């Protein structure tokens, strides 16, 4: 049975350390971690989660766009479990968009990300996948991939005026 994991917050050193790649087949312990991450992500109304955010320095992340109170305009998709990812292609076109992070509660930042990416990764069976992501889902993938490299979205801000509290973001920038 999946359990809710504690989420590491900014300042915890695990968020600044590169994550280790995983060998296959995945152990039962790692499969349990993935189940816990899926449950934790749903409970926290997130659209993505990386293993370091739940105190596990492993190259696992979940991309799970869906409308929720934090991202009401998000596209709906089935969660994708990504292991040992690598972004192999990035569009030259970049798009600025507001991001939040479960590890940095209460803040949003306007971050420039590639509009389209192509990623190579392994699924939970160890099969190699090459997949293209666009727009908001590409943003989620890049955000979570950063977590696996010890980078948080604050590191991507170009200017101080691109940062807002969640309350101010909702008042000034959120649609609805």
Secondary structure, 3 states (H helix, E strand, C coil): CCCCCCCCCCCCHHHHCCCECCCCCCCHHHHHHHHHHHHHHHHCCCCEEEHHHHCCCECEEEECCCCCCCCCCCCCCCCEEEEEEEEEEECCCEEEEEEECCCCCCEEEEEEEECEEEEEEECCCCCEEEEEEEHHHHHHHHHHHHHHCCCCHHHHCCCHHHEEEHHHHHHHCCCC
